[in-house]
């Protein structure tokens, strides 16, 4: 059952077949995980709401989708995650206080999340893998192609990725993945693709496109067919739901989205990938989260100059301190 996060919005009905030239306008964001890497902070606060400066990670992700024309967002949630929906709701009491104070800048920032998209929720009652989480959204997707955006990464607004992925999938009707190039020692952390040159008749989407011929989950450097790692953006046809039902649980008893995509690939579904060379922020682990905070804080016109000045001094002080200790 899909519960609307806003009382005035109802889940769209009907079904449209996934055919070429039909564009994805919905997104599923799996966000039911326990986020154990961030404990104890995430015992009560969802990882997706950890702030990157003054906006939570999830707001960056929803804005990324919204900027690509995807205005229908389904959050796959779990126990203790209702505050994610609250963030995208209106707060008349808070807005009234900011109006009284004449704080137009913060008023706009508070209102902005509710204007990005229509937010819906659906509960994943057990953490049974990414494939299972995506499968929970079947009734909401209603037979249409859709995007899957993992809830702990986003890309720089100045170098968007989703518009090209949506356009390519509308042409092929198949699966479109996002890749980054990684060092050989990093391949064991990702799903790695084997690829061949893309067909000549594909549209120019402004990004480098390859045809995917196979997927290997977390190979050793010696086993890896390439250095192209799958990252958390997918455009999928509705046929993925049947594939999810047909694959067997993998490691840890979980249903893997990679296995379902590999099944469709083996049955003839076209799979393509876009090699992304822009800035990607990975907030799924503490180091990447801290890097995202620092990078985005440094870019801010209001606090960036003062912050970078302080940061240079802080780093210099660490170097001097280490040098003094060593001597």
Helices and strands as residue ranges (DSSP letters): E 3-4, E 26-30, G 36-38, G 41-43, G 47-49, E 51-52, E 55-56, H 57-67, E 72-77, H 82-87, H 92-101, H 104-116, E 118-123, H 130-135, H 138-141, E 146-149, E 153-155, H 162-172, E 175-181, G 184-189, E 191-197, E 208-217, E 228-236, H 240-246, G 251-253, H 257-266, E 271-275, E 280-282, H 286-299, H 304-326
